[in-house]
Amino acid sequence: MSIKAPKGCRDIFEPEVKQIQYLERVYRETAEAYGFMEIRVPTFEQTELFQRGVGETTDIVNKEMYTFMDKGGRSMTLRPEGTAGVVRAYLEHGMANWPSPVKLYYNYHVFRYERPQKGRFREFQQFGMELFGAPGAMGTAEILSFLHSFFQRLGLHDYSLQLNSIGCQDCRPVYNETLRSYLALHREALCPDCQSRLERNPLRCLDCKNPKCQEIMAEAPLPSDCLCASCAEEEAALLEILARLGVSYELNRQLVRGLDYYTGTVFEFVSDELGAQSAFCGGGRYDNLVAELGGAETPAVGFAFGVERLRLELEAKGLLPEGETRPVLQLISFADTADEALILAAKLRQTGLRIETDILGRSFKAQMKQASRLEPQYIAILGVDELAAGQVELKRQADGQTEKIALEALAQFLLEGERRCQN
Ligand code: HAM
């Protein structure tokens, strides 16, 4: 039997690769404009990092991790998300002593053993950011301002940003108790997962997809009912800054996130174009995680989005650029000039321009046929006479106009033409 790519993993080629490169470029430029530095961390980490970081009660840790024993008998896991590895690096490299705030962004693949469907894969690409040392509304506003600006640059204006506050270490325990008392009344009707969540982390029941649990949760007390004064003030301050930034939002009091480290403000960007996988970006504050992993108390906030979901969203809205793949010039050669054409093409390519030339010994007719497929801007025929004269006749394909150009002036001519096109 032939070998296929693993289930939920994809081969990606053009034009999609070009679209991803475009998203990567805009993401990097916007991140750098906001003063974020790129970080790259290992693809796999000690399993314990995710167990302690993401949380033992989450689906990600319980059901979705790719975990293996290495040859030294250590348990390792392919990263199922980006935050835990960045926090580990923050601690390992003493970034708490760097000038504050520490602003990091990343672009890497993550791995989750989920049931594949549209916009849901087992290996997928995330863009993310983590901001350490900026407490409260200002830190969160910086992150949401970044996302707003990034989406604006992509031409994406009609997204929905959903916000909630799930409480801090002071008010969350109060909420947990309130929710536990309510859920205890419905214990028998809850799914087995929620029955165990009820003891360990009742907040996660708000996120359950089981229809019976959803019915029960529709009447449940919400985290916003129990917010302490400081969480409520922080949320009010954030909403005011967002209004002044022109960022629109909806308060979604049911919103909790699928990872345990969140505290206070959480958010998701959702789209109506993506079917069941409607969230294309999620994040929030996680003010306790650095301390939980062994550091000092450190305010932190971040997000990640699935690049494929963002790409689908932009595609559905017709917001992806076409991407130029046409060559600028195709050199047509003959058996006795093919080497010279190859050498000339190599020189011209040093300018960064896309140049095509035949390397298969094809006939003149076959090369012209290829040209009609590749649609170069110019065609030049390089025969022995042209080589002897040191010049070629360039034919502009758009209007058939021809011009004789000396071989040594060719690079300059094409570059200037390219500049004229871009202006
Ligand atoms: P998350 O919500 O688990 O958060 O994932 C972020 C985004 O990754 C989702 O909104 C979605 O677009 C995408 N995503 C998740 N699962 C899949 C999948 N199976 N296939 C394709 N795309 C997927 C986090 O990962 C947190 N680390 C975000 C964060 C950073 N919070 C604070 N800092």
Residues whose N, C-alpha, C, O or C-beta is under 5 A from the ligand:
A	BS01	HAM	E81 G82 T83 R112 E114 G119 R120 F121 F124 M129 A279 F280 C281 G282 G283 G284 G302 F303 A304 F305 G306 R309
